[in-house]
Amino acid sequence: MSAAVKKNENEVADSSNNDPKKSSNKEHTKDKGAPTNDLKGDEDPKQKEQNEEQQKEAEATAARLKEEELKTLQAYIAECSERIRWKTDARTVNLSAPDNRPDESFFSNLDSSLKKNTAFIKKLVSLILNLDSLYMLIF
């Protein structure tokens, strides 16, 4: 039995040994003088023209997209600069506003009128809420 085990071990060792000298000579069996299928040299002129046309179309599309992006970017920049200019104008108007404000007496007069109007509206709202009950009394 030990001889059979040794024989199996030798076979396993031989099969697992990847010695390049013992490997099959598949690489050496290739004919070095045989022509290879190099498609680059054998392309048809029509196919070359098609490839060139596709490349030109791709370049034209890329250029058109670049122009559109540039126009969009310029429009965005113009919009932002207009918005900034508008904000600075509004800021200067707001900063100069204290000079144009009326006196405190003007506001106190409006405040008393506001209080009177608020009281009137509260009475009006309560009357409207009670309108249903008044309507029932009348009819």
Rosetta constraint file for C-alpha pairs under 8 A:
AtomPair CA 1 CA 5 HARMONIC 6.30 0.50
AtomPair CA 2 CA 6 HARMONIC 6.15 0.50
AtomPair CA 3 CA 7 HARMONIC 6.14 0.50
AtomPair CA 4 CA 8 HARMONIC 6.23 0.50
AtomPair CA 5 CA 9 HARMONIC 6.14 0.50
AtomPair CA 6 CA 10 HARMONIC 6.17 0.50
AtomPair CA 7 CA 11 HARMONIC 6.30 0.50
AtomPair CA 8 CA 12 HARMONIC 6.14 0.50
AtomPair CA 9 CA 13 HARMONIC 6.05 0.50
AtomPair CA 10 CA 14 HARMONIC 6.04 0.50
AtomPair CA 11 CA 15 HARMONIC 6.12 0.50
AtomPair CA 12 CA 16 HARMONIC 6.03 0.50
AtomPair CA 13 CA 17 HARMONIC 5.94 0.50
AtomPair CA 18 CA 22 HARMONIC 7.50 0.50
AtomPair CA 18 CA 23 HARMONIC 6.90 0.50
AtomPair CA 19 CA 23 HARMONIC 6.28 0.50
AtomPair CA 25 CA 29 HARMONIC 6.38 0.50
AtomPair CA 26 CA 30 HARMONIC 7.10 0.50
AtomPair CA 38 CA 42 HARMONIC 7.04 0.50
AtomPair CA 39 CA 43 HARMONIC 6.16 0.50
AtomPair CA 43 CA 47 HARMONIC 6.57 0.50
AtomPair CA 43 CA 48 HARMONIC 6.78 0.50
AtomPair CA 44 CA 48 HARMONIC 6.29 0.50
AtomPair CA 45 CA 49 HARMONIC 6.15 0.50
AtomPair CA 46 CA 50 HARMONIC 6.15 0.50
AtomPair CA 47 CA 51 HARMONIC 6.08 0.50
AtomPair CA 48 CA 52 HARMONIC 6.08 0.50
AtomPair CA 49 CA 53 HARMONIC 6.01 0.50
AtomPair CA 50 CA 54 HARMONIC 6.06 0.50
AtomPair CA 51 CA 55 HARMONIC 6.06 0.50
AtomPair CA 52 CA 56 HARMONIC 6.07 0.50
AtomPair CA 53 CA 57 HARMONIC 6.05 0.50
AtomPair CA 54 CA 58 HARMONIC 6.05 0.50
AtomPair CA 55 CA 59 HARMONIC 6.13 0.50
AtomPair CA 56 CA 60 HARMONIC 6.05 0.50
AtomPair CA 57 CA 61 HARMONIC 6.02 0.50
AtomPair CA 58 CA 62 HARMONIC 6.06 0.50
AtomPair CA 59 CA 63 HARMONIC 6.07 0.50
AtomPair CA 60 CA 64 HARMONIC 6.07 0.50
AtomPair CA 61 CA 65 HARMONIC 6.10 0.50
AtomPair CA 62 CA 66 HARMONIC 6.07 0.50
AtomPair CA 63 CA 67 HARMONIC 6.20 0.50
AtomPair CA 64 CA 68 HARMONIC 6.22 0.50
AtomPair CA 65 CA 69 HARMONIC 6.10 0.50
AtomPair CA 66 CA 70 HARMONIC 6.10 0.50
AtomPair CA 67 CA 71 HARMONIC 6.16 0.50
AtomPair CA 68 CA 72 HARMONIC 6.11 0.50
AtomPair CA 69 CA 73 HARMONIC 6.02 0.50
AtomPair CA 70 CA 74 HARMONIC 6.10 0.50
AtomPair CA 71 CA 75 HARMONIC 6.12 0.50
AtomPair CA 72 CA 76 HARMONIC 6.16 0.50
AtomPair CA 73 CA 77 HARMONIC 6.15 0.50
AtomPair CA 74 CA 78 HARMONIC 6.13 0.50
AtomPair CA 75 CA 79 HARMONIC 6.11 0.50
AtomPair CA 76 CA 80 HARMONIC 6.11 0.50
AtomPair CA 77 CA 81 HARMONIC 6.12 0.50
AtomPair CA 78 CA 82 HARMONIC 6.13 0.50
AtomPair CA 79 CA 83 HARMONIC 6.15 0.50
AtomPair CA 80 CA 84 HARMONIC 6.13 0.50
AtomPair CA 81 CA 85 HARMONIC 6.10 0.50
AtomPair CA 82 CA 86 HARMONIC 6.11 0.50
AtomPair CA 83 CA 87 HARMONIC 6.19 0.50
AtomPair CA 84 CA 88 HARMONIC 6.24 0.50
AtomPair CA 85 CA 89 HARMONIC 6.23 0.50
AtomPair CA 86 CA 90 HARMONIC 6.18 0.50
AtomPair CA 87 CA 91 HARMONIC 6.04 0.50
AtomPair CA 88 CA 92 HARMONIC 6.25 0.50
AtomPair CA 89 CA 93 HARMONIC 6.33 0.50
AtomPair CA 90 CA 94 HARMONIC 6.15 0.50
AtomPair CA 91 CA 95 HARMONIC 6.10 0.50
AtomPair CA 92 CA 96 HARMONIC 6.22 0.50
AtomPair CA 93 CA 97 HARMONIC 6.18 0.50
AtomPair CA 96 CA 100 HARMONIC 7.56 0.50
AtomPair CA 97 CA 101 HARMONIC 6.61 0.50
AtomPair CA 102 CA 106 HARMONIC 6.50 0.50
AtomPair CA 102 CA 107 HARMONIC 7.92 0.50
AtomPair CA 103 CA 107 HARMONIC 7.23 0.50
AtomPair CA 104 CA 108 HARMONIC 6.37 0.50
AtomPair CA 105 CA 109 HARMONIC 6.29 0.50
AtomPair CA 106 CA 110 HARMONIC 6.48 0.50
AtomPair CA 107 CA 111 HARMONIC 6.05 0.50
AtomPair CA 108 CA 112 HARMONIC 6.44 0.50
AtomPair CA 109 CA 113 HARMONIC 6.47 0.50
AtomPair CA 110 CA 114 HARMONIC 6.03 0.50
AtomPair CA 111 CA 115 HARMONIC 6.32 0.50
AtomPair CA 112 CA 116 HARMONIC 6.40 0.50
AtomPair CA 113 CA 117 HARMONIC 6.22 0.50
AtomPair CA 114 CA 118 HARMONIC 6.06 0.50
AtomPair CA 115 CA 119 HARMONIC 6.31 0.50
AtomPair CA 116 CA 120 HARMONIC 6.34 0.50
AtomPair CA 117 CA 121 HARMONIC 6.19 0.50
AtomPair CA 118 CA 122 HARMONIC 6.26 0.50
AtomPair CA 119 CA 123 HARMONIC 6.40 0.50
AtomPair CA 120 CA 124 HARMONIC 6.22 0.50
AtomPair CA 121 CA 125 HARMONIC 6.10 0.50
AtomPair CA 122 CA 126 HARMONIC 6.27 0.50
AtomPair CA 123 CA 127 HARMONIC 6.18 0.50
AtomPair CA 124 CA 128 HARMONIC 6.25 0.50
AtomPair CA 125 CA 129 HARMONIC 6.22 0.50
AtomPair CA 126 CA 130 HARMONIC 6.24 0.50
AtomPair CA 127 CA 131 HARMONIC 5.97 0.50
AtomPair CA 128 CA 132 HARMONIC 7.89 0.50
AtomPair CA 130 CA 134 HARMONIC 6.40 0.50
AtomPair CA 131 CA 135 HARMONIC 5.93 0.50
AtomPair CA 132 CA 136 HARMONIC 6.29 0.50
AtomPair CA 133 CA 137 HARMONIC 6.47 0.50
AtomPair CA 134 CA 138 HARMONIC 6.39 0.50
AtomPair CA 135 CA 139 HARMONIC 6.33 0.50
